[in-house]
């Protein structure tokens, strides 16, 4: 068994030392760390090269001649990795000492899985845990509502991506399924991997906080604390509805669901239109599922309160918002 780490860097001098140290200090040893730097002009390269001197057989460094961006840089790093298990790594987090050991053990206990992600704690610029909100809380992953891997898939395609790449480990054999990453605006590599593997019902997760996920102003992607009452209510509403735990009762709830499903329809339709391989059919199916659910909710809106339905759509038109009622026959 060989374990690889695919790390992407770009001007990460402030935090990369802590991250590499946490990877080198794992209780289950890493076999290779493949670092792809995307044109850093600070001391990132200097720091990495110092680690290389101390670990010449363990760390390799690829310097991109042009800036590839996060998605394509991770594509390059993953493609170079030779391990049976490939851990994705950002440049600014800190791994818990037993992260690798616990994830590999979970793979052994669940041999059919092809990818595993985990929870994490949130830290600030000073390496301090500064909130009781977890990484999963920040992306509204409601794990307690799930009963099986199909529920996980539904959670992913109807709400939003909750698989953070910095916590993700994949098996080598899925490289041909996920690479190359498509060049689609606002589609990040972790969501792409998650949708593809979840559609196969082969993605799993560990509830433990196995990384300290850093929040700071220089992050290229990262997450933000998005725990707001309305957002939480919307997310609970969508997941409860999809999993069959509740039926919306009010006009407002139906309208929220209709908007959410229609936005998902547009999102996955765009993904489908940009793909020519097998993933085209996955995204086409997801977009059509969202469209059907939108139509049902939109019909329920008119049935629940036809007068208010017409009134709210007139107001939306005046405000320049999307006219949901016009999309019934999309």
One Martini backbone bead per residue (centre of mass of N, CA, C, O) as a GRO file, in nm:
protein
  330
    1UNK     BB    1   0.094   0.037   0.024
    2UNK     BB    2   0.027   0.371  -0.102
    3UNK     BB    3   0.076   0.716   0.010
    4UNK     BB    4  -0.068   1.022  -0.097
    5UNK     BB    5  -0.007   1.379  -0.162
    6UNK     BB    6  -0.207   1.653  -0.287
    7UNK     BB    7  -0.052   1.969  -0.331
    8UNK     BB    8  -0.146   2.316  -0.329
    9UNK     BB    9   0.023   2.625  -0.430
   10UNK     BB   10  -0.003   2.992  -0.328
   11UNK     BB   11   0.124   3.206  -0.142
   12UNK     BB   12   0.198   3.020   0.157
   13UNK     BB   13   0.409   3.124   0.382
   14UNK     BB   14   0.238   3.149   0.654
   15UNK     BB   15   0.130   2.811   0.663
   16UNK     BB   16   0.290   2.566   0.528
   17UNK     BB   17   0.466   2.454   0.753
   18UNK     BB   18   0.241   2.339   0.934
   19UNK     BB   19   0.123   2.149   0.723
   20UNK     BB   20   0.369   1.972   0.658
   21UNK     BB   21   0.423   1.882   0.946
   22UNK     BB   22   0.145   1.735   0.985
   23UNK     BB   23   0.208   1.523   0.762
   24UNK     BB   24   0.485   1.410   0.869
   25UNK     BB   25   0.335   1.345   1.171
   26UNK     BB   26   0.197   1.095   1.111
   27UNK     BB   27   0.108   0.784   1.237
   28UNK     BB   28   0.078   0.732   0.929
   29UNK     BB   29   0.279   0.712   0.679
   30UNK     BB   30   0.396   0.882   0.416
   31UNK     BB   31   0.525   0.836   0.076
   32UNK     BB   32   0.404   1.107  -0.073
   33UNK     BB   33   0.463   1.456  -0.183
   34UNK     BB   34   0.275   1.648  -0.409
   35UNK     BB   35   0.381   1.964  -0.536
   36UNK     BB   36   0.190   2.238  -0.678
   37UNK     BB   37   0.298   2.536  -0.810
   38UNK     BB   38   0.127   2.861  -0.911
   39UNK     BB   39   0.342   3.111  -0.889
   40UNK     BB   40   0.507   3.197  -0.658
   41UNK     BB   41   0.637   3.526  -0.491
   42UNK     BB   42   0.736   3.416  -0.234
   43UNK     BB   43   0.849   3.173   0.021
   44UNK     BB   44   0.733   2.895  -0.058
   45UNK     BB   45   0.962   2.753  -0.215
   46UNK     BB   46   1.177   2.775   0.005
   47UNK     BB   47   1.027   2.601   0.214
   48UNK     BB   48   0.998   2.344   0.045
   49UNK     BB   49   1.305   2.301  -0.016
   50UNK     BB   50   1.379   2.246   0.277
   51UNK     BB   51   1.208   1.990   0.305
   52UNK     BB   52   1.353   1.840   0.074
   53UNK     BB   53   1.631   1.819   0.208
   54UNK     BB   54   1.505   1.641   0.452
   55UNK     BB   55   1.299   1.489   0.211
   56UNK     BB   56   1.397   1.369  -0.085
   57UNK     BB   57   1.192   1.103  -0.122
   58UNK     BB   58   0.903   1.250  -0.047
   59UNK     BB   59   0.940   1.533  -0.198
   60UNK     BB   60   0.770   1.702  -0.462
   61UNK     BB   61   0.826   1.966  -0.716
   62UNK     BB   62   0.599   2.170  -0.906
   63UNK     BB   63   0.647   2.429  -1.152
   64UNK     BB   64   0.452   2.646  -1.291
   65UNK     BB   65   0.468   2.843  -1.576
   66UNK     BB   66   0.161   2.879  -1.531
   67UNK     BB   67  -0.138   2.977  -1.422
   68UNK     BB   68  -0.405   2.741  -1.350
   69UNK     BB   69  -0.543   2.713  -1.100
   70UNK     BB   70  -0.696   2.518  -0.877
   71UNK     BB   71  -0.818   2.288  -1.047
   72UNK     BB   72  -0.570   2.228  -1.243
   73UNK     BB   73  -0.367   2.185  -1.015
   74UNK     BB   74  -0.506   1.936  -0.892
   75UNK     BB   75  -0.503   1.768  -1.142
   76UNK     BB   76  -0.197   1.749  -1.159
   77UNK     BB   77  -0.134   1.630  -0.879
   78UNK     BB   78  -0.307   1.373  -0.905
   79UNK     BB   79  -0.174   1.259  -1.168
   80UNK     BB   80   0.114   1.216  -1.026
   81UNK     BB   81   0.017   1.035  -0.831
   82UNK     BB   82   0.098   0.682  -0.703
   83UNK     BB   83  -0.107   0.610  -0.504
   84UNK     BB   84  -0.369   0.427  -0.369
   85UNK     BB   85  -0.384   0.685  -0.187
   86UNK     BB   86  -0.536   1.022  -0.209
   87UNK     BB   87  -0.455   1.320  -0.060
   88UNK     BB   88  -0.592   1.624  -0.009
   89UNK     BB   89  -0.421   1.958  -0.005
   90UNK     BB   90  -0.377   2.231   0.146
   91UNK     BB   91  -0.160   2.508   0.267
   92UNK     BB   92  -0.335   2.611   0.561
   93UNK     BB   93  -0.361   2.370   0.731
   94UNK     BB   94  -0.425   2.110   0.993
   95UNK     BB   95  -0.341   1.798   1.082
   96UNK     BB   96  -0.429   1.536   1.239
   97UNK     BB   97  -0.240   1.276   1.346
   98UNK     BB   98  -0.485   1.044   1.264
   99UNK     BB   99  -0.604   1.086   0.984
  100UNK     BB  100  -0.487   0.866   0.798
  101UNK     BB  101  -0.544   0.618   0.973
  102UNK     BB  102  -0.861   0.649   0.986
  103UNK     BB  103  -0.919   0.646   0.681
  104UNK     BB  104  -0.785   0.378   0.605
  105UNK     BB  105  -0.952   0.207   0.800
  106UNK     BB  106  -1.226   0.274   0.664
  107UNK     BB  107  -1.159   0.146   0.396
  108UNK     BB  108  -1.118  -0.144   0.506
  109UNK     BB  109  -1.421  -0.154   0.626
  110UNK     BB  110  -1.500  -0.013   0.320
  111UNK     BB  111  -1.422  -0.136   0.017
  112UNK     BB  112  -1.632   0.018  -0.186
  113UNK     BB  113  -1.500   0.270  -0.142
  114UNK     BB  114  -1.357   0.579  -0.316
  115UNK     BB  115  -1.441   0.800  -0.094
  116UNK     BB  116  -1.336   1.037   0.172
  117UNK     BB  117  -1.476   1.245   0.425
  118UNK     BB  118  -1.463   1.520   0.668
  119UNK     BB  119  -1.438   1.686   0.940
  120UNK     BB  120  -1.387   2.014   1.109
  121UNK     BB  121  -1.210   2.265   1.239
  122UNK     BB  122  -1.191   2.612   1.318
  123UNK     BB  123  -0.937   2.849   1.227
  124UNK     BB  124  -0.706   3.092   1.261
  125UNK     BB  125  -0.416   3.276   1.212
  126UNK     BB  126  -0.325   3.153   1.521
  127UNK     BB  127  -0.430   2.847   1.551
  128UNK     BB  128  -0.726   2.900   1.657
  129UNK     BB  129  -1.004   2.804   1.804
  130UNK     BB  130  -1.305   3.027   1.747
  131UNK     BB  131  -1.538   2.800   1.727
  132UNK     BB  132  -1.818   2.571   1.751
  133UNK     BB  133  -1.817   2.565   1.462
  134UNK     BB  134  -1.808   2.362   1.204
  135UNK     BB  135  -1.747   2.276   0.891
  136UNK     BB  136  -2.029   2.152   0.843
  137UNK     BB  137  -2.189   2.391   0.945
  138UNK     BB  138  -2.077   2.600   0.726
  139UNK     BB  139  -2.222   2.391   0.489
  140UNK     BB  140  -2.487   2.247   0.586
  141UNK     BB  141  -2.435   1.954   0.710
  142UNK     BB  142  -2.696   1.701   0.778
  143UNK     BB  143  -2.608   1.408   0.898
  144UNK     BB  144  -2.852   1.329   1.096
  145UNK     BB  145  -3.055   1.275   0.832
  146UNK     BB  146  -2.899   1.022   0.754
  147UNK     BB  147  -2.914   0.662   0.644
  148UNK     BB  148  -2.758   0.666   0.358
  149UNK     BB  149  -2.597   0.696   0.052
  150UNK     BB  150  -2.845   0.810  -0.096
  151UNK     BB  151  -2.889   1.050   0.093
  152UNK     BB  152  -2.617   1.179   0.031
  153UNK     BB  153  -2.674   1.229  -0.266
  154UNK     BB  154  -2.924   1.409  -0.227
  155UNK     BB  155  -2.787   1.624  -0.060
  156UNK     BB  156  -2.586   1.709  -0.284
  157UNK     BB  157  -2.794   1.768  -0.540
  158UNK     BB  158  -3.015   1.961  -0.371
  159UNK     BB  159  -2.832   2.159  -0.218
  160UNK     BB  160  -2.500   2.113  -0.164
  161UNK     BB  161  -2.177   2.126  -0.119
  162UNK     BB  162  -1.997   1.930   0.160
  163UNK     BB  163  -1.721   1.865   0.016
  164UNK     BB  164  -1.406   1.906   0.137
  165UNK     BB  165  -1.104   1.876  -0.013
  166UNK     BB  166  -0.919   1.893   0.253
  167UNK     BB  167  -1.068   1.596   0.348
  168UNK     BB  168  -0.989   1.426   0.101
  169UNK     BB  169  -1.005   1.077  -0.017
  170UNK     BB  170  -0.868   0.870  -0.279
  171UNK     BB  171  -0.863   0.639  -0.517
  172UNK     BB  172  -0.671   0.560  -0.782
  173UNK     BB  173  -0.902   0.422  -0.974
  174UNK     BB  174  -1.063   0.719  -1.017
  175UNK     BB  175  -0.899   0.902  -1.206
  176UNK     BB  176  -1.051   0.829  -1.482
  177UNK     BB  177  -1.330   0.959  -1.378
  178UNK     BB  178  -1.226   1.271  -1.287
  179UNK     BB  179  -1.031   1.291  -1.529
  180UNK     BB  180  -1.072   1.576  -1.621
  181UNK     BB  181  -1.146   1.879  -1.526
  182UNK     BB  182  -1.380   2.091  -1.582
  183UNK     BB  183  -1.441   2.409  -1.753
  184UNK     BB  184  -1.634   2.543  -1.499
  185UNK     BB  185  -1.792   2.780  -1.362
  186UNK     BB  186  -1.819   2.719  -1.015
  187UNK     BB  187  -1.657   2.440  -1.043
  188UNK     BB  188  -1.522   2.244  -0.816
  189UNK     BB  189  -1.331   1.971  -0.756
  190UNK     BB  190  -1.492   1.857  -0.509
  191UNK     BB  191  -1.773   1.851  -0.641
  192UNK     BB  192  -1.706   1.674  -0.877
  193UNK     BB  193  -1.617   1.426  -0.719
  194UNK     BB  194  -1.871   1.392  -0.545
  195UNK     BB  195  -2.081   1.344  -0.769
  196UNK     BB  196  -1.953   1.104  -0.912
  197UNK     BB  197  -1.927   0.913  -0.656
  198UNK     BB  198  -2.219   0.939  -0.544
  199UNK     BB  199  -2.358   0.815  -0.800
  200UNK     BB  200  -2.210   0.529  -0.705
  201UNK     BB  201  -2.224   0.492  -0.390
  202UNK     BB  202  -1.882   0.565  -0.297
  203UNK     BB  203  -1.925   0.769  -0.053
  204UNK     BB  204  -1.774   0.873   0.252
  205UNK     BB  205  -1.766   0.934   0.622
  206UNK     BB  206  -1.632   1.131   0.892
  207UNK     BB  207  -1.714   1.302   1.191
  208UNK     BB  208  -1.447   1.387   1.250
  209UNK     BB  209  -1.194   1.616   1.340
  210UNK     BB  210  -0.913   1.595   1.107
  211UNK     BB  211  -0.905   1.911   1.082
  212UNK     BB  212  -0.769   2.240   1.054
  213UNK     BB  213  -0.960   2.497   0.929
  214UNK     BB  214  -0.875   2.782   0.761
  215UNK     BB  215  -0.953   3.128   0.825
  216UNK     BB  216  -0.890   3.372   0.564
  217UNK     BB  217  -0.832   3.632   0.333
  218UNK     BB  218  -0.633   3.455   0.117
  219UNK     BB  219  -0.826   3.270   0.010
  220UNK     BB  220  -0.932   3.124  -0.285
  221UNK     BB  221  -1.178   2.979  -0.145
  222UNK     BB  222  -1.315   2.838   0.078
  223UNK     BB  223  -1.491   2.931   0.369
  224UNK     BB  224  -1.782   3.048   0.531
  225UNK     BB  225  -1.980   3.191   0.764
  226UNK     BB  226  -2.330   3.069   0.701
  227UNK     BB  227  -2.496   3.108   0.976
  228UNK     BB  228  -2.826   3.150   0.905
  229UNK     BB  229  -3.150   3.131   0.960
  230UNK     BB  230  -3.256   3.118   0.666
  231UNK     BB  231  -3.055   2.910   0.558
  232UNK     BB  232  -3.117   2.683   0.755
  233UNK     BB  233  -3.415   2.662   0.686
  234UNK     BB  234  -3.380   2.591   0.389
  235UNK     BB  235  -3.207   2.335   0.425
  236UNK     BB  236  -3.407   2.176   0.596
  237UNK     BB  237  -3.639   2.185   0.395
  238UNK     BB  238  -3.506   2.034   0.162
  239UNK     BB  239  -3.414   1.773   0.306
  240UNK     BB  240  -3.686   1.689   0.424
  241UNK     BB  241  -3.825   1.662   0.149
  242UNK     BB  242  -3.636   1.458   0.003
  243UNK     BB  243  -3.645   1.239   0.254
  244UNK     BB  244  -3.954   1.242   0.364
  245UNK     BB  245  -3.999   1.410   0.653
  246UNK     BB  246  -4.166   1.639   0.490
  247UNK     BB  247  -4.433   1.880   0.431
  248UNK     BB  248  -4.514   2.154   0.297
  249UNK     BB  249  -4.751   2.416   0.417
  250UNK     BB  250  -4.656   2.678   0.295
  251UNK     BB  251  -4.609   2.914   0.060
  252UNK     BB  252  -4.317   2.988   0.136
  253UNK     BB  253  -4.200   2.700   0.124
  254UNK     BB  254  -4.269   2.640  -0.169
  255UNK     BB  255  -4.105   2.877  -0.286
  256UNK     BB  256  -3.829   2.796  -0.182
  257UNK     BB  257  -3.820   2.525  -0.328
  258UNK     BB  258  -3.857   2.621  -0.616
  259UNK     BB  259  -3.597   2.792  -0.627
  260UNK     BB  260  -3.396   2.570  -0.556
  261UNK     BB  261  -3.462   2.374  -0.791
  262UNK     BB  262  -3.412   2.573  -1.024
  263UNK     BB  263  -3.117   2.637  -0.962
  264UNK     BB  264  -3.024   2.342  -0.990
  265UNK     BB  265  -3.109   2.301  -1.277
  266UNK     BB  266  -2.921   2.513  -1.404
  267UNK     BB  267  -2.654   2.406  -1.296
  268UNK     BB  268  -2.668   2.103  -1.416
  269UNK     BB  269  -2.718   2.184  -1.706
  270UNK     BB  270  -2.448   2.321  -1.746
  271UNK     BB  271  -2.276   2.075  -1.691
  272UNK     BB  272  -2.396   1.897  -1.916
  273UNK     BB  273  -2.326   2.092  -2.163
  274UNK     BB  274  -1.997   2.057  -2.089
  275UNK     BB  275  -2.037   1.744  -2.149
  276UNK     BB  276  -1.920   1.425  -2.332
  277UNK     BB  277  -1.937   1.220  -2.121
  278UNK     BB  278  -2.077   1.028  -1.878
  279UNK     BB  279  -2.142   1.282  -1.693
  280UNK     BB  280  -2.371   1.397  -1.862
  281UNK     BB  281  -2.591   1.196  -1.756
  282UNK     BB  282  -2.579   1.271  -1.463
  283UNK     BB  283  -2.649   1.578  -1.494
  284UNK     BB  284  -2.911   1.539  -1.652
  285UNK     BB  285  -3.063   1.385  -1.433
  286UNK     BB  286  -3.041   1.600  -1.211
  287UNK     BB  287  -3.180   1.832  -1.363
  288UNK     BB  288  -3.454   1.681  -1.410
  289UNK     BB  289  -3.524   1.636  -1.114
  290UNK     BB  290  -3.535   1.939  -1.040
  291UNK     BB  291  -3.755   2.016  -1.244
  292UNK     BB  292  -3.982   1.838  -1.136
  293UNK     BB  293  -3.986   1.962  -0.850
  294UNK     BB  294  -4.046   2.245  -0.939
  295UNK     BB  295  -4.322   2.193  -1.074
  296UNK     BB  296  -4.464   2.089  -0.820
  297UNK     BB  297  -4.422   2.348  -0.650
  298UNK     BB  298  -4.554   2.546  -0.846
  299UNK     BB  299  -4.830   2.413  -0.839
  300UNK     BB  300  -4.871   2.446  -0.531
  301UNK     BB  301  -4.876   2.749  -0.530
  302UNK     BB  302  -5.138   2.791  -0.697
  303UNK     BB  303  -5.319   2.609  -0.520
  304UNK     BB  304  -5.283   2.752  -0.240
  305UNK     BB  305  -5.251   3.071  -0.383
  306UNK     BB  306  -5.339   3.230  -0.661
  307UNK     BB  307  -5.333   3.531  -0.588
  308UNK     BB  308  -5.048   3.540  -0.456
  309UNK     BB  309  -4.898   3.426  -0.697
  310UNK     BB  310  -4.950   3.662  -0.890
  311UNK     BB  311  -4.847   3.889  -0.709
  312UNK     BB  312  -4.546   3.794  -0.667
  313UNK     BB  313  -4.476   3.792  -0.974
  314UNK     BB  314  -4.519   4.092  -1.018
  315UNK     BB  315  -4.305   4.186  -0.817
  316UNK     BB  316  -4.066   4.039  -0.949
  317UNK     BB  317  -4.085   4.190  -1.218
  318UNK     BB  318  -4.036   4.475  -1.106
  319UNK     BB  319  -3.749   4.373  -0.969
  320UNK     BB  320  -3.612   4.161  -1.185
  321UNK     BB  321  -3.691   3.879  -1.134
  322UNK     BB  322  -3.736   3.564  -1.167
  323UNK     BB  323  -3.988   3.382  -1.350
  324UNK     BB  324  -4.116   3.094  -1.244
  325UNK     BB  325  -4.393   3.059  -1.405
  326UNK     BB  326  -4.234   3.042  -1.694
  327UNK     BB  327  -4.091   2.741  -1.616
  328UNK     BB  328  -4.297   2.499  -1.634
  329UNK     BB  329  -4.202   2.431  -1.959
  330UNK     BB  330  -3.878   2.384  -1.979
   0.00000   0.00000   0.00000
